[in-house]
């Protein structure tokens, strides 16, 4: 005789052991068989158990589990069971078949289900990332514990990095999820500059070349708000800055230094004409180049 006994855990029961008699028993070698099943407490735990009580005169009764071909008197229980089916064959002291049943230990509730939407920071090192979650399954209500101490489900104003969430349901079943937010590339740039043609003039030029951001780029030079290209003209001596903005609104600033040209300086020297044949060289000036 073969039958299937499925004991499902309904909300009105606790996680305690559920026992039912085998009402289909027709064997003459036993009076009653009671199957007691303890379901697994959580989806991924292995703490289920099976206990079988056989009442009758043909003691001791022997039990063979999962077609192992090993029948042992009094071996009527199994514990530390994962959610799965187990076949048990029961015989009496004379080897007569008493019952053969397929018993299933089943979870009391489905596993957690997590739907996630991750929004990375819009720019390098910005604090505008977010994690939006929808959690179902297991046994509500849930509690949430992030690795940084926050206890709400959804997260905002996040930097890049790894965030770990532990969710616990009403039955103390636990699920741990890891989420990672990544930075976009940082906007960078290189510059080329020249020197002034003369000291005091403002005719320097600089060219900035952006990289790693999202084109197109916009530019704003500090010397003149009308200069909005990658090339700035009419720059004066000293430090000039340019703000670069990419298509995502990410900003980078670069500095350029405009140099003065080499300086010319006049030095007066007087030389005794006795040293020369020509008195025309008595007094003269020469130019010294100062770098």
VOMAR-31513 format. One record per residue: residue in three letters; residue number from 1; y, x, z of N, C-alpha, C in turn. Coordinates in Angstrom, 1 decimal. Layout:
<nodes>
   r   k n.north n.east   n.up ca.north ca.east  ca.up c.north c.east   c.up
 Ala NUM       Y      X      Z        Y       X      Z       Y      X      Z
...
</nodes>
This chain:
<nodes>
   r   k n.north n.east   n.up ca.north ca.east  ca.up c.north c.east   c.up
 Unk   1    -1.2    0.9    0.0      0.0     0.0    0.0     1.2    0.9    0.0
 Unk   2     2.2    0.6   -0.8      3.4     1.4   -0.9     4.6    0.5   -0.9
 Unk   3     5.6    0.7   -0.1      6.8    -0.1   -0.1     8.0    0.8    0.2
 Unk   4     9.2    0.3   -0.1     10.4     1.1    0.2    11.2    0.4    1.3
 Unk   5    11.5    1.2    2.3     12.3     0.6    3.4    13.7    1.4    3.4
 Unk   6    14.7    0.7    3.0     16.1     1.3    3.0    16.9    0.6    4.1
 Unk   7    17.4    1.4    5.1     18.2     0.9    6.1    19.6    1.4    5.9
 Unk   8    20.5    0.5    5.5     21.9     0.8    5.2    22.7    0.5    6.5
 Unk   9    23.7    1.4    6.7     24.5     1.3    7.9    25.7    0.4    7.6
 Unk  10    25.8   -0.8    8.1     26.9    -1.7    7.9    28.0   -1.4    8.9
 Unk  11    29.2   -1.9    8.7     30.3    -1.5    9.6    30.1   -2.0   11.0
 Unk  12    29.3   -3.0   11.3     29.2    -3.5   12.6    28.3   -2.6   13.5
 Unk  13    27.6   -1.7   12.9     26.7    -0.8   13.6    27.4    0.5   13.9
 Unk  14    26.9    1.2   14.9     27.4     2.6   15.1    26.4    3.5   14.4
 Unk  15    26.5    4.8   14.7     25.6     5.8   14.1    24.3    5.9   14.9
 Unk  16    24.0    4.9   15.8     22.8     5.0   16.6    21.6    4.7   15.7
 Unk  17    20.5    4.9   16.3     19.2     4.7   15.6    19.0    3.3   15.2
 Unk  18    18.5    3.0   14.0     18.2     1.6   13.6    16.7    1.5   13.4
 Unk  19    16.2    0.5   14.1     14.7     0.4   14.1    14.3   -1.0   13.6
 Unk  20    13.3   -1.0   12.7     12.8    -2.3   12.1    11.3   -2.2   12.0
 Unk  21    10.6   -3.3   12.4      9.2    -3.3   12.2     8.8   -3.5   10.7
 Unk  22     7.6   -3.0   10.3      7.1    -3.2    9.0     6.5   -4.6    8.9
 Unk  23     7.3   -5.5    8.4      6.8    -6.9    8.3     5.8   -7.1    7.2
 Unk  24     5.7   -6.1    6.3      4.7    -6.3    5.2     3.4   -5.7    5.5
 Unk  25     3.2   -5.2    6.8      2.0    -4.5    7.1     0.8   -5.5    7.1
 Unk  26    -0.3   -5.1    6.3     -1.5    -5.9    6.2    -2.7   -5.1    6.6
 Unk  27    -2.5   -3.9    7.0     -3.7    -3.1    7.4    -4.4   -3.6    8.7
 Unk  28    -5.7   -3.6    8.6     -6.5    -4.0    9.8    -6.6   -2.9   10.8
 Unk  29    -6.1   -1.7   10.5     -6.3    -0.6   11.4    -5.1   -0.3   12.3
 Unk  30    -4.1   -1.1   12.3     -3.0    -1.0   13.2    -2.4   -2.4   13.4
 Unk  31    -1.7   -2.6   14.5     -1.1    -3.9   14.8     0.3   -4.0   14.3
 Unk  32     1.1   -2.9   14.6      2.5    -2.9   14.2     2.9   -1.5   13.9
 Unk  33     3.8   -1.4   12.9      4.5    -0.1   12.7     6.0   -0.3   12.8
 Unk  34     6.7    0.5   13.6      8.1     0.4   13.7     8.7    1.7   13.1
 Unk  35     9.6    1.5   12.2     10.3     2.7   11.6    11.7    2.7   12.1
 Unk  36    12.1    3.8   12.7     13.4     4.0   13.2    14.1    5.1   12.5
 Unk  37    15.3    4.8   11.9     16.0     5.8   11.1    17.4    6.0   11.6
 Unk  38    17.8    7.2   11.8     19.2     7.6   12.1    19.8    8.2   10.9
 Unk  39    20.8    7.5   10.3     21.5     8.0    9.1    22.3    9.2    9.4
 Unk  40    22.6    9.9    8.4     23.5    11.1    8.5    24.9   10.6    8.9
 Unk  41    25.5   11.4    9.8     26.8    10.9   10.3    27.9   11.1    9.3
 Unk  42    27.8   12.1    8.4     28.8    12.3    7.4    28.1   12.6    6.1
 Unk  43    28.9   12.6    5.0     28.3    12.7    3.7    27.5   14.1    3.5
 Unk  44    28.0   15.1    4.0     27.5    16.4    3.8    26.8   17.1    5.0
 Unk  45    26.5   16.3    6.0     25.8    16.8    7.2    24.3   16.5    7.1
 Unk  46    23.5   17.3    7.8     22.0    17.1    7.8    21.6   16.8    9.2
 Unk  47    22.0   15.6    9.7     21.7    15.3   11.1    20.9   13.9   11.2
 Unk  48    20.3   13.5   10.1     19.6    12.3   10.1    18.2   12.5   10.7
 Unk  49    17.5   11.4   11.1     16.2    11.5   11.7    15.4   10.3   11.4
 Unk  50    14.0   10.5   11.5     13.1     9.4   11.3    12.1    9.5   12.5
 Unk  51    11.8    8.3   13.1     10.8     8.2   14.1     9.9    7.0   13.8
 Unk  52     8.6    7.2   13.9      7.7     6.1   13.6     6.8    5.9   14.8
 Unk  53     6.7    4.6   15.2      5.8     4.2   16.2     4.7    3.3   15.7
 Unk  54     3.5    3.7   15.9      2.3     2.9   15.4     1.6    2.3   16.6
 Unk  55     1.4    1.0   16.6      0.7     0.3   17.7    -0.6   -0.2   17.2
 Unk  56    -1.6    0.1   17.9     -3.0    -0.3   17.5    -4.0    0.4   18.4
 Unk  57    -5.3    0.0   18.1     -6.4     0.5   18.9    -7.0    1.8   18.3
 Unk  58    -6.7    2.1   17.1     -7.4     3.2   16.5    -6.5    4.5   16.6
 Unk  59    -6.1    4.8   17.8     -5.3     6.0   18.1    -6.3    7.2   18.2
 Unk  60    -5.8    8.4   17.9     -4.4     8.7   17.5    -4.3    8.5   16.0
 Unk  61    -3.0    8.2   15.6     -2.7     8.0   14.2    -2.1    9.4   13.7
 Unk  62    -2.5    9.7   12.5     -2.0    10.9   11.8    -1.0   10.6   10.8
 Unk  63    -0.1   11.6   10.5      1.0    11.4    9.6     1.1   12.6    8.6
 Unk  64     1.2   12.2    7.4      1.3    13.2    6.3     2.7   13.0    5.7
 Unk  65     3.6   14.0    5.7      4.9    13.9    5.2     5.1   14.5    3.8
 Unk  66     5.7   13.7    2.9      6.1    14.2    1.6     5.0   14.8    0.8
 Unk  67     3.8   14.1    0.8      2.7    14.5    0.0     2.3   16.0    0.2
 Unk  68     2.4   16.4    1.5      2.1    17.8    1.8     0.6   18.1    1.9
 Unk  69    -0.2   17.1    1.9     -1.7    17.2    2.0    -2.0   17.8    3.4
 Unk  70    -1.1   17.7    4.3     -1.4    18.1    5.7    -1.1   16.9    6.6
 Unk  71    -2.2   16.3    7.2     -2.1    15.2    8.0    -2.3   15.6    9.5
 Unk  72    -1.3   15.3   10.3     -1.3    15.8   11.7    -1.3   14.7   12.7
 Unk  73    -2.2   14.6   13.6     -2.1    13.5   14.6    -0.8   13.6   15.5
 Unk  74    -0.2   12.5   15.6      1.0    12.4   16.5     2.3   13.0   15.8
 Unk  75     2.2   13.5   14.6      3.4    14.1   14.0     4.3   13.0   13.4
 Unk  76     4.9   12.2   14.2      5.5    10.9   13.8     7.0   11.0   13.7
 Unk  77     7.6   12.2   13.7      9.1    12.2   13.6     9.6   13.4   12.8
 Unk  78    10.8   13.3   12.3     11.5    14.3   11.6    13.0   14.3   12.0
 Unk  79    13.6   15.4   12.2     15.0    15.4   12.5    15.7   16.5   11.6
 Unk  80    17.0   16.6   11.8     17.9    17.5   11.0    17.7   17.2    9.5
 Unk  81    17.7   15.9    9.1     17.4    15.5    7.7    18.8   15.3    7.0
 Unk  82    18.8   15.8    5.8     19.9    15.5    4.9    19.6   14.1    4.2
 Unk  83    20.6   13.6    3.5     20.4    12.4    2.9    19.4   12.5    1.7
 Unk  84    18.2   11.9    1.9     17.2    12.0    0.9    16.1   11.1    1.2
 Unk  85    15.1   11.0    0.4     13.9    10.1    0.6    12.8   10.9    1.1
 Unk  86    12.0   10.3    2.0     10.8    11.0    2.5     9.6   10.0    2.5
 Unk  87     8.5   10.5    2.0      7.3     9.7    1.9     6.3   10.1    3.1
 Unk  88     5.9    9.1    3.8      5.0     9.3    4.9     3.7    8.5    4.7
 Unk  89     2.6    9.1    4.9      1.3     8.4    4.8     0.6    8.4    6.2
 Unk  90     0.2    7.2    6.7     -0.3     7.1    8.0    -1.8    6.7    7.9
 Unk  91    -2.6    7.4    8.6     -4.0     7.1    8.7    -4.4    7.0   10.2
 Unk  92    -5.6    6.3   10.4     -6.0     6.2   11.8    -7.0    7.3   12.2
 Unk  93    -7.6    7.2   13.4     -8.4     8.3   13.8    -9.7    8.5   13.0
 Unk  94   -10.0    7.5   12.2    -11.2     7.6   11.3   -10.8    7.9    9.9
 Unk  95    -9.5    8.2    9.6     -9.1     8.5    8.3    -8.8    7.3    7.4
 Unk  96    -8.8    6.2    8.0     -8.5     5.0    7.2    -7.0    4.9    6.9
 Unk  97    -6.6    4.5    5.7     -5.2     4.3    5.4    -4.6    3.2    6.1
 Unk  98    -3.5    3.5    6.9     -2.8     2.4    7.6    -1.6    2.0    6.8
 Unk  99    -0.8    2.9    6.3      0.4     2.6    5.6     0.9    3.8    4.8
 Unk 100     1.6    3.6    3.7      2.2     4.6    2.9     3.6    4.1    2.5
 Unk 101     4.6    4.7    3.0      6.0     4.2    2.8     6.9    5.3    2.3
 Unk 102     7.9    4.9    1.5      9.0     5.8    1.2    10.2    5.4    2.0
 Unk 103    10.6    6.3    2.8     11.8     6.1    3.7    13.0    6.9    3.2
 Unk 104    14.1    6.2    3.1     15.3     6.9    2.7    16.3    7.0    3.8
 Unk 105    16.8    8.2    4.1     18.0     8.3    5.0    19.2    8.3    4.1
 Unk 106    20.2    7.4    4.4     21.3     7.3    3.6    22.6    7.5    4.4
 Unk 107    23.6    8.0    3.7     24.9     8.2    4.4    25.5    6.9    4.7
 Unk 108    26.3    6.8    5.8     26.9     5.6    6.2    28.1    5.2    5.4
 Unk 109    28.7    6.2    4.7     29.8     5.9    3.8    29.9    7.0    2.7
 Unk 110    30.6    6.7    1.6     30.7     7.7    0.6    31.5    8.9    1.0
 Unk 111    31.4    9.9    0.2     32.2    11.1    0.5    33.6   10.9    0.3
 Unk 112    34.4   11.8    0.8     35.9    11.8    0.5    36.1   11.9   -1.0
 Unk 113    37.1   11.3   -1.5     37.6    11.5   -2.8    39.0   11.8   -2.8
 Unk 114    39.4   12.9   -3.5     40.8    13.4   -3.4    41.3   13.5   -4.8
 Unk 115    42.4   12.8   -5.1     43.2    12.9   -6.3    44.5   13.7   -6.1
 Unk 116    44.7   14.7   -6.8     45.9    15.6   -6.5    46.8   15.7   -7.7
 Unk 117    48.1   15.8   -7.4     49.1    16.2   -8.4    49.9   17.3   -7.8
 Unk 118    49.8   18.5   -8.4     50.5    19.7   -8.0    51.7   19.9   -8.8
 Unk 119    52.9   20.1   -8.2     54.1    20.5   -8.9    54.6   21.8   -8.5
 Unk 120    54.5   22.8   -9.3     54.9    24.2   -9.0    56.4   24.3   -8.9
 Unk 121    56.9   25.3   -8.1     58.3    25.5   -8.1    58.9   25.6   -9.5
 Unk 122    60.1   25.0   -9.7     60.7    25.1  -11.1    61.1   26.4  -11.5
 Unk 123    61.5   27.3  -10.5     62.0    28.6  -10.8    61.4   29.6   -9.8
 Unk 124    61.5   30.8  -10.1     60.9    31.9   -9.3    61.6   31.8   -7.9
 Unk 125    60.7   31.7   -6.9     61.1    31.7   -5.4    61.9   30.4   -5.1
 Unk 126    61.9   29.4   -5.9     62.6    28.2   -5.5    61.7   27.4   -4.5
 Unk 127    62.3   26.6   -3.7     61.5    25.8   -2.7    61.6   24.3   -3.1
 Unk 128    61.1   24.1   -4.3     61.0    22.7   -4.7    59.6   22.3   -5.3
 Unk 129    58.6   23.0   -4.9     57.2    22.6   -5.2    56.8   21.4   -4.4
 Unk 130    55.7   20.7   -4.8     55.2    19.6   -4.1    53.7   19.4   -4.3
 Unk 131    53.1   18.8   -3.3     51.7    18.4   -3.4    51.6   16.9   -3.1
 Unk 132    51.2   16.1   -4.1     51.0    14.7   -3.9    49.5   14.4   -4.0
 Unk 133    49.0   13.7   -2.9     47.6    13.4   -2.8    47.3   11.9   -2.6
 Unk 134    46.1   11.6   -3.1     45.6    10.2   -2.8    44.1   10.4   -2.3
 Unk 135    43.9   10.0   -1.1     42.5    10.3   -0.5    41.9    8.9   -0.2
 Unk 136    40.6    8.8   -0.6     39.8     7.6   -0.3    38.4    8.0    0.1
 Unk 137    37.6    7.0    0.3     36.2     7.3    0.7    36.1    7.5    2.1
 Unk 138    34.9    8.0    2.5     34.5     8.2    4.0    34.9    7.0    4.8
 Unk 139    35.4    7.1    5.9     35.8     6.0    6.8    37.2    6.1    7.3
 Unk 140    38.1    5.3    6.6     39.5     5.3    7.1    39.6    4.8    8.5
 Unk 141    40.7    5.1    9.3     41.8     5.9    8.9    41.6    7.4    8.9
 Unk 142    42.5    8.1    8.3     42.3     9.6    8.2    43.4   10.2    9.0
 Unk 143    43.1   11.4    9.5     44.2    12.3   10.0    44.2   13.6    9.2
 Unk 144    45.4   14.2    9.1     45.6    15.3    8.2    46.2   16.5    9.0
 Unk 145    45.7   17.7    8.7     46.1    18.9    9.4    46.2   20.0    8.4
 Unk 146    47.5   20.4    8.0     47.7    21.5    7.1    47.7   22.8    7.9
 Unk 147    47.4   23.9    7.2     47.3    25.2    7.9    48.6   25.7    8.4
 Unk 148    49.7   25.1    8.0     51.0    25.5    8.6    51.5   24.5    9.6
 Unk 149    50.6   23.7   10.1     51.0    22.8   11.2    51.5   21.4   10.9
 Unk 150    51.7   21.1    9.6     52.2    19.8    9.2    51.1   18.8    9.2
 Unk 151    51.4   17.6    9.6     50.3    16.6    9.8    50.6   15.3    8.9
 Unk 152    51.3   15.5    7.9     51.5    14.4    6.9    50.7   14.7    5.7
 Unk 153    50.4   13.7    4.8     49.6    13.9    3.7    50.3   14.6    2.5
 Unk 154    51.4   14.1    2.1     52.1    14.7    0.9    53.1   15.7    1.4
 Unk 155    53.3   16.7    0.6     54.2    17.8    0.9    55.3   18.0   -0.1
 Unk 156    56.5   18.3    0.3     57.6    18.6   -0.6    58.3   19.9   -0.1
 Unk 157    59.3   20.3   -1.0     60.1    21.5   -0.7    59.2   22.7   -0.4
 Unk 158    58.3   23.0   -1.3     57.3    24.1   -1.0    57.6   25.3   -1.9
 Unk 159    57.4   26.4   -1.4     57.4    27.7   -2.1    56.0   27.9   -2.8
 Unk 160    55.9   28.9   -3.6     54.6    29.2   -4.1    53.7   29.7   -3.0
 Unk 161    52.4   29.6   -3.2     51.4    30.0   -2.2    50.2   29.1   -2.1
 Unk 162    49.4   29.4   -1.1     48.1    28.6   -0.9    48.3   27.8    0.3
 Unk 163    47.9   26.5    0.2     48.0    25.5    1.2    46.7   24.9    1.5
 Unk 164    46.3   24.8    2.7     44.9    24.4    3.1    45.1   23.1    3.9
 Unk 165    44.4   22.0    3.5     44.4    20.7    4.2    43.1   20.4    4.7
 Unk 166    43.0   20.0    6.0     41.8    19.5    6.6    42.0   18.0    6.9
 Unk 167    41.1   17.2    6.3     41.2    15.8    6.5    40.0   15.3    7.4
 Unk 168    40.3   14.5    8.4     39.3    14.0    9.3    39.3   12.5    9.2
 Unk 169    38.1   11.8    9.1     38.0    10.4    9.0    37.8    9.8   10.4
 Unk 170    37.6    8.5   10.5     37.4     7.8   11.7    36.1    8.2   12.4
 Unk 171    35.2    8.8   11.7     33.9     9.2   12.3    33.8   10.7   12.5
 Unk 172    35.0   11.3   12.5     35.1    12.8   12.7    34.4   13.6   11.6
 Unk 173    34.2   13.0   10.4     33.8    13.7    9.3    34.9   14.5    8.7
 Unk 174    34.7   15.7    8.3     35.8    16.6    7.9    35.6   17.1    6.4
 Unk 175    36.7   17.1    5.8     36.8    17.7    4.4    38.0   18.7    4.4
 Unk 176    37.7   19.9    3.8     38.8    20.9    3.7    39.1   21.1    2.2
 Unk 177    40.3   21.1    1.8     40.8    21.3    0.4    41.8   22.4    0.4
 Unk 178    41.8   23.2   -0.6     42.8    24.3   -0.8    43.5   24.0   -2.1
 Unk 179    44.9   24.1   -2.0     45.7    23.9   -3.1    46.6   25.2   -3.3
 Unk 180    46.9   25.5   -4.6     47.7    26.7   -4.8    48.9   26.3   -5.8
 Unk 181    50.1   26.7   -5.3     51.3    26.5   -6.2    51.7   27.9   -6.7
 Unk 182    52.1   28.0   -7.9     52.4    29.3   -8.5    53.8   29.3   -9.0
 Unk 183    54.5   30.5   -8.9     55.8    30.7   -9.4    55.8   30.8  -10.9
 Unk 184    56.8   30.3  -11.6     57.0    30.7  -13.0    57.5   32.2  -13.0
 Unk 185    57.5   32.7  -14.1     58.1    34.1  -14.3    59.5   34.2  -13.9
 Unk 186    59.9   35.3  -13.3     61.3    35.5  -12.9    62.1   35.8  -14.2
 Unk 187    63.3   35.2  -14.3     64.2    35.6  -15.5    64.7   37.0  -15.2
 Unk 188    64.5   37.9  -16.2     65.0    39.2  -16.1    65.9   39.5  -17.3
 Unk 189    66.6   40.7  -17.3     67.4    41.0  -18.4    67.7   42.5  -18.5
 Unk 190    68.0   43.0  -19.6     68.4    44.4  -19.8    69.8   44.4  -20.5
 Unk 191    70.6   45.5  -20.3     72.0    45.5  -20.8    72.2   46.8  -21.5
 Unk 192    73.2   46.7  -22.5     73.7    47.9  -23.2    75.2   47.8  -23.1
 Unk 193    75.8   48.9  -22.7     77.3    48.9  -22.6    77.9   50.1  -23.4
 Unk 194    79.2   50.0  -23.6     79.9    51.2  -24.2    81.1   51.5  -23.3
 Unk 195    81.8   52.5  -23.6     83.0    53.0  -22.8    84.3   52.5  -23.5
 Unk 196    85.3   52.5  -22.7     86.7    52.1  -23.2    87.1   53.2  -24.2
 Unk 197    88.0   52.7  -25.1     88.5    53.7  -26.0    89.6   54.6  -25.4
 Unk 198    90.3   54.0  -24.5     91.3    54.8  -23.7    91.4   54.2  -22.3
 Unk 199    91.8   55.1  -21.4     92.0    54.7  -20.0    93.1   53.6  -20.0
 Unk 200    92.8   52.5  -19.2     93.7    51.4  -19.1    93.6   50.3  -20.0
 Unk 201    92.8   50.5  -21.1     92.6    49.4  -22.0    91.4   48.6  -21.6
 Unk 202    91.3   47.4  -22.1     90.2    46.5  -21.8    89.5   46.1  -23.1
 Unk 203    88.9   47.1  -23.7     88.2    46.9  -25.0    86.7   47.3  -24.9
 Unk 204    86.1   47.2  -23.7     84.7    47.5  -23.5    83.8   46.4  -24.0
 Unk 205    82.6   46.7  -24.3     81.7    45.7  -24.8    80.3   45.8  -24.1
 Unk 206    79.6   44.7  -23.8     78.3    44.8  -23.2    77.4   43.7  -23.9
 Unk 207    76.2   44.1  -24.0     75.2    43.1  -24.6    74.0   43.0  -23.5
 Unk 208    73.7   41.7  -23.3     72.6    41.5  -22.3    71.4   40.8  -23.1
 Unk 209    70.2   41.2  -22.8     69.0    40.7  -23.5    68.1   40.1  -22.4
 Unk 210    68.0   38.8  -22.3     67.1    38.1  -21.3    65.7   38.2  -21.7
 Unk 211    64.8   38.0  -20.7     63.4    38.0  -20.9    62.7   37.2  -19.8
 Unk 212    61.4   36.8  -20.1     60.5    36.1  -19.1    60.9   34.7  -18.8
 Unk 213    62.1   34.2  -19.1     62.4    32.8  -18.8    62.0   32.0  -20.0
 Unk 214    62.6   30.8  -20.1     62.3    29.8  -21.2    63.5   29.7  -22.0
 Unk 215    63.4   30.1  -23.3     64.6    30.0  -24.2    64.8   28.5  -24.5
 Unk 216    66.1   28.2  -24.9     67.2    29.1  -25.1    67.9   29.4  -23.8
 Unk 217    68.7   30.5  -23.8     69.4    30.9  -22.6    70.9   30.6  -22.8
 Unk 218    71.6   30.4  -21.7     73.1    30.4  -21.7    73.6   31.5  -20.9
 Unk 219    74.9   31.9  -21.2     75.5    33.1  -20.5    76.9   32.8  -20.0
 Unk 220    77.3   33.3  -18.9     78.6    33.2  -18.4    79.1   34.5  -17.8
 Unk 221    80.1   35.1  -18.4     80.6    36.4  -18.0    81.7   36.2  -17.0
 Unk 222    81.9   37.1  -16.0     82.8    36.9  -15.0    84.3   37.1  -15.4
 Unk 223    84.4   37.9  -16.5     85.8    38.2  -16.9    86.5   37.1  -17.6
 Unk 224    85.7   36.2  -18.2     86.3    35.2  -19.1    85.3   34.1  -19.3
 Unk 225    85.7   32.9  -18.8     84.8    31.8  -18.9    84.5   31.3  -20.3
 Unk 226    85.3   31.8  -21.3     85.1    31.5  -22.7    84.0   32.3  -23.3
 Unk 227    83.6   33.4  -22.7     82.6    34.2  -23.2    81.2   33.7  -22.7
 Unk 228    80.5   33.0  -23.6     79.2    32.4  -23.3    78.1   32.8  -24.2
 Unk 229    78.2   34.0  -24.7     77.2    34.5  -25.6    76.5   35.7  -24.9
 Unk 230    75.5   36.3  -25.5     74.9    37.5  -24.9    75.7   38.7  -25.1
 Unk 231    76.8   38.7  -25.9     77.6    39.8  -26.0    79.0   39.5  -25.5
 Unk 232    79.6   40.3  -24.6     80.9    40.1  -24.1    81.8   41.2  -24.6
 Unk 233    83.0   40.8  -25.0     84.0    41.8  -25.5    85.2   41.8  -24.6
 Unk 234    86.1   42.8  -24.8     87.3    42.9  -24.1    87.1   43.1  -22.6
 Unk 235    86.1   43.9  -22.2     85.8    44.1  -20.8    86.6   45.3  -20.3
 Unk 236    87.1   45.2  -19.1     87.8    46.3  -18.5    86.9   47.3  -17.7
 Unk 237    87.5   48.4  -17.3     86.8    49.4  -16.5    86.2   48.8  -15.3
 Unk 238    85.0   49.2  -14.9     84.4    48.7  -13.6    83.2   47.8  -13.8
 Unk 239    82.9   47.1  -12.8     81.7    46.3  -12.7    82.0   44.9  -13.3
 Unk 240    81.2   44.5  -14.2     81.3    43.1  -14.7    79.9   42.5  -14.5
 Unk 241    79.9   41.2  -14.3     78.7    40.5  -14.1    78.5   39.4  -15.1
 Unk 242    77.2   39.0  -15.4     76.8    37.9  -16.3    75.8   37.1  -15.6
 Unk 243    75.9   35.8  -15.6     75.0    34.8  -15.1    74.2   34.3  -16.3
 Unk 244    72.8   34.4  -16.2     72.0    34.0  -17.3    71.2   32.8  -16.8
 Unk 245    71.2   31.7  -17.6     70.5    30.5  -17.2    69.5   30.1  -18.4
 Unk 246    68.2   29.9  -18.0     67.3    29.6  -19.1    67.2   28.1  -19.2
 Unk 247    66.2   27.6  -20.1     66.1    26.2  -20.4    65.7   25.3  -19.2
 Unk 248    65.1   25.9  -18.2     64.7    25.2  -17.0    65.7   25.2  -15.9
 Unk 249    66.9   25.8  -16.2     67.9    25.9  -15.2    67.7   27.0  -14.2
 Unk 250    66.8   27.9  -14.5     66.6    29.1  -13.7    67.6   30.2  -14.0
 Unk 251    68.1   30.8  -12.9     69.3    31.6  -13.0    69.0   33.1  -12.6
 Unk 252    69.6   34.0  -13.3     69.5    35.4  -13.0    70.9   36.0  -13.2
 Unk 253    71.2   37.0  -12.4     72.5    37.7  -12.6    72.3   39.2  -12.8
 Unk 254    73.0   39.7  -13.8     73.0    41.2  -14.0    74.4   41.8  -14.0
 Unk 255    74.4   43.0  -13.6     75.7    43.7  -13.5    75.8   44.8  -14.6
 Unk 256    76.9   44.9  -15.2     77.2    46.0  -16.2    78.4   46.8  -15.7
 Unk 257    78.4   48.1  -16.0     79.5    49.0  -15.6    80.1   49.6  -16.9
 Unk 258    81.4   49.3  -17.0     82.1    49.8  -18.2    82.8   51.1  -17.7
 Unk 259    82.5   52.2  -18.5     83.0    53.5  -18.1    84.4   53.8  -18.8
 Unk 260    85.2   54.7  -18.2     86.3    55.2  -18.9    85.9   56.3  -19.8
 Unk 261    86.7   56.6  -20.8     86.4    57.8  -21.7    86.7   59.1  -20.9
 Unk 262    86.3   60.2  -21.5     86.7    61.5  -20.9    88.2   61.6  -20.8
 Unk 263    88.7   62.3  -19.8     90.1    62.4  -19.5    90.7   63.7  -20.0
 Unk 264    91.9   63.5  -20.7     92.7    64.7  -21.2    93.8   65.0  -20.2
 Unk 265    93.9   66.3  -19.8     94.9    66.8  -18.8    95.6   68.0  -19.3
 Unk 266    97.0   68.0  -19.2     97.8    69.1  -19.6    98.0   70.1  -18.4
 Unk 267    97.8   71.4  -18.7     98.0    72.4  -17.6    99.0   73.4  -18.2
 Unk 268   100.1   73.7  -17.4    101.1    74.7  -17.8   100.7   76.1  -17.3
 Unk 269   100.8   77.0  -18.1    100.5    78.4  -17.8   101.7   79.3  -18.3
 Unk 270   102.2   80.3  -17.5    103.2    81.2  -18.0   102.6   82.6  -18.1
 Unk 271   102.8   83.2  -19.2    102.2    84.5  -19.5   103.3   85.5  -19.8
 Unk 272   103.3   86.7  -19.1    104.3    87.7  -19.3   104.3   88.2  -20.8
 Unk 273   105.5   88.2  -21.4    105.5    88.6  -22.8   105.2   90.1  -23.0
 Unk 274   105.2   90.8  -21.9    104.8    92.2  -22.1   103.4   92.4  -22.6
 Unk 275   102.7   91.4  -22.4    101.3    91.5  -22.8   101.1   91.2  -24.3
 Unk 276   102.2   90.8  -24.9    102.0    90.3  -26.3   103.1   91.0  -27.1
 Unk 277   102.9   91.2  -28.4    103.8    91.7  -29.3   104.9   90.6  -29.6
 Unk 278   104.5   89.4  -29.6    105.4    88.3  -30.0   105.9   87.6  -28.8
 Unk 279   107.3   87.5  -28.7    107.9    86.8  -27.6   107.7   85.3  -27.7
 Unk 280   107.3   84.9  -28.8    107.1    83.4  -29.0   106.0   82.9  -28.1
 Unk 281   105.1   83.8  -27.6    104.0    83.3  -26.7   104.4   83.4  -25.2
 Unk 282   105.7   83.6  -25.0    106.1    83.8  -23.6   105.7   82.7  -22.7
 Unk 283   106.1   81.5  -23.1    105.7    80.3  -22.4   105.0   79.3  -23.3
 Unk 284   103.9   78.7  -22.8    103.2    77.7  -23.7   102.4   76.9  -22.7
 Unk 285   101.9   75.8  -23.3    101.0    74.9  -22.5    99.7   74.8  -23.3
 Unk 286    98.6   74.5  -22.6     97.3    74.3  -23.3    96.7   73.0  -22.7
 Unk 287    95.8   72.5  -23.5     95.1    71.3  -23.0    93.8   71.6  -22.5
 Unk 288    93.5   71.1  -21.3     92.2    71.3  -20.7    91.4   69.9  -20.7
 Unk 289    90.2   70.0  -21.1     89.5    68.7  -21.2    88.7   68.5  -19.9
 Unk 290    89.0   67.5  -19.2     88.4    67.1  -17.9    87.3   66.1  -18.1
 Unk 291    86.2   66.4  -17.7     85.1    65.5  -17.9    84.9   64.7  -16.6
</nodes>
